[in-house]
């Protein structure tokens, strides 16, 4: 019965995901689509939806003060990696504590293929080539991140020195 229940749950989740995607106009109904195409589309919608959830959760903390070395799991202050760790944990993704460690999980994503919810890593102006900052890609070149005075905020990755400090990106959703 357990295998049958798991199969049924997967079928229901896939059907609901495709149905939501169709009703939202995110995907068009395929004519004679094979199962792999539907499965890939459903998976893509799920990742997109989880990315949007990450951003939605993170936005709740806009203005929360930055404090280097903030403890994991607490929300009165964040540093960059405690922020990403906290937000991603809320959608079921466990990340290591530091930006350098977070840059080792998930899969590599090129700068031109970033999507909502990807982790984006930067160097420090004083230490070029060394990852020491992480942000969450929001889409449209925007990042949800925390650093310095002002705490959690939205920043464009093409402004200031962000573009020249860009190191890599990882997809964990």
C-alpha positions as CSV (number, residue, x, y, z in Angstrom):
1,X,0.0,0.0,0.0
2,X,2.9,2.4,0.7
3,X,4.2,2.2,-2.9
4,X,0.7,2.8,-4.2
5,X,0.2,5.8,-1.9
6,X,3.6,7.3,-2.9
7,X,2.7,6.8,-6.6
8,X,-0.7,8.4,-6.1
9,X,0.8,11.4,-4.3
10,X,3.3,12.0,-7.1
11,X,0.5,11.8,-9.7
12,X,-1.6,14.3,-7.8
13,X,1.3,16.7,-7.3
14,X,2.2,16.5,-11.0
15,X,-1.4,16.9,-12.1
16,X,-1.9,19.9,-9.8
17,X,1.3,21.5,-10.8
18,X,0.5,21.2,-14.5
19,X,-3.0,22.4,-13.9
20,X,-1.8,25.5,-12.0
21,X,0.7,26.2,-14.8
22,X,-2.0,25.9,-17.5
23,X,-4.5,28.1,-15.7
24,X,-1.8,30.7,-15.0
25,X,-0.8,30.7,-18.6
26,X,2.8,29.6,-17.6
27,X,2.7,26.7,-20.0
28,X,0.5,25.8,-22.9
29,X,-1.3,22.5,-23.3
30,X,0.9,20.1,-25.2
31,X,-0.5,18.1,-28.1
32,X,0.6,14.5,-27.8
33,X,3.3,15.4,-25.3
34,X,5.3,12.5,-23.9
35,X,5.6,11.9,-20.2
36,X,9.2,13.3,-20.1
37,X,8.1,16.7,-21.5
38,X,5.3,17.0,-19.0
39,X,7.6,15.9,-16.1
40,X,10.3,18.4,-17.1
41,X,7.7,21.2,-17.4
42,X,6.2,20.3,-14.0
43,X,9.7,20.2,-12.4
44,X,10.5,23.6,-13.9
45,X,7.2,25.1,-12.5
46,X,8.0,23.7,-9.1
47,X,11.5,25.2,-9.1
48,X,10.1,28.6,-10.2
49,X,7.4,28.5,-7.6
50,X,9.9,27.6,-4.9
51,X,12.2,30.5,-6.1
52,X,9.2,32.9,-5.7
53,X,8.6,31.5,-2.2
54,X,12.2,32.2,-1.3
55,X,11.9,35.8,-2.4
56,X,8.5,36.2,-0.7
57,X,9.9,34.9,2.6
58,X,13.1,37.0,2.3
59,X,11.1,40.2,1.5
60,X,9.5,39.9,5.0
61,X,12.9,40.8,6.5
62,X,13.6,43.9,4.4
63,X,15.3,46.4,6.7
64,X,16.4,43.8,9.3
65,X,19.9,44.9,10.5
66,X,23.1,43.4,9.2
67,X,25.5,42.0,11.8
68,X,28.5,39.9,10.8
69,X,28.5,36.6,12.5
70,X,24.8,36.6,13.3
71,X,23.6,33.3,14.7
72,X,21.9,30.7,12.5
73,X,18.1,30.6,12.9
74,X,17.6,34.0,14.7
75,X,15.9,36.8,12.8
76,X,16.6,40.1,14.7
77,X,19.9,40.4,12.7
78,X,21.5,38.6,9.8
79,X,24.7,38.4,8.0
80,X,24.6,37.4,4.3
81,X,24.9,33.6,4.8
82,X,22.7,33.4,7.9
83,X,20.1,35.2,5.8
84,X,20.3,32.8,2.9
85,X,20.5,29.8,5.2
86,X,17.4,30.9,7.1
87,X,15.3,31.8,4.1
88,X,16.1,28.6,2.2
89,X,15.5,26.4,5.2
90,X,11.9,27.8,5.3
91,X,11.4,26.1,1.9
92,X,13.1,22.9,2.9
93,X,16.6,23.5,1.6
94,X,19.4,23.1,4.2
95,X,22.4,25.2,3.4
96,X,25.8,25.3,5.1
97,X,26.5,28.3,7.4
98,X,29.1,30.3,5.3
99,X,29.0,31.9,1.9
100,X,32.2,30.0,0.9
101,X,30.5,26.7,1.9
102,X,27.2,27.6,0.2
103,X,29.1,28.1,-3.0
104,X,29.9,24.4,-3.0
105,X,26.3,23.1,-2.9
106,X,23.8,22.7,-5.7
107,X,24.7,23.0,-9.3
108,X,26.7,25.7,-11.2
109,X,24.6,28.3,-13.1
110,X,26.1,30.7,-15.6
111,X,25.5,34.4,-15.1
112,X,23.4,34.5,-18.3
113,X,21.1,31.6,-17.0
114,X,20.2,33.0,-13.6
115,X,16.7,32.5,-12.4
116,X,14.7,33.5,-9.3
117,X,16.0,31.8,-6.2
118,X,19.5,31.1,-7.4
119,X,22.4,31.9,-5.0
120,X,24.8,34.5,-6.4
121,X,28.4,34.9,-4.9
122,X,30.7,37.8,-4.7
123,X,34.2,38.7,-3.6
124,X,35.1,41.5,-1.2
125,X,36.8,44.5,-2.8
126,X,39.8,44.0,-0.5
127,X,40.1,40.3,-1.4
128,X,39.4,39.8,-5.1
129,X,38.9,36.2,-6.2
130,X,37.8,35.0,-2.7
131,X,34.1,34.3,-2.2
132,X,32.9,36.1,0.9
133,X,29.3,37.3,0.1
134,X,26.1,35.6,-1.0
135,X,22.8,37.0,-2.3
136,X,19.6,35.6,-3.7
137,X,18.8,36.4,-7.4
138,X,15.3,37.9,-7.8
139,X,15.2,38.3,-11.5
140,X,15.7,41.3,-13.7
141,X,19.2,41.8,-12.4
142,X,18.0,42.3,-8.8
143,X,19.4,40.7,-5.7
144,X,17.9,40.2,-2.2
145,X,20.7,40.4,0.2
146,X,22.1,41.9,3.4
147,X,25.2,43.9,4.1
148,X,26.3,47.0,6.0
149,X,24.0,49.8,7.1
150,X,20.5,49.2,5.9
151,X,20.5,45.5,6.4
152,X,18.3,43.3,4.2
153,X,17.6,45.1,0.9
154,X,17.1,44.8,-2.8
155,X,20.1,45.8,-5.0
156,X,20.7,45.7,-8.7
157,X,23.7,43.4,-9.5
158,X,24.8,45.8,-12.3
159,X,25.1,48.8,-9.9
160,X,28.1,49.9,-7.9
161,X,30.9,47.3,-7.7
162,X,28.6,44.2,-7.7
163,X,29.2,43.4,-11.3
164,X,32.9,43.5,-11.1
165,X,32.9,41.4,-7.8
166,X,30.6,38.7,-9.2
167,X,32.2,35.2,-8.8
168,X,29.7,32.4,-9.5
169,X,26.1,31.2,-9.0
170,X,24.6,28.0,-7.7
171,X,21.1,26.5,-8.1
172,X,19.8,24.7,-5.0
173,X,16.1,24.6,-5.9
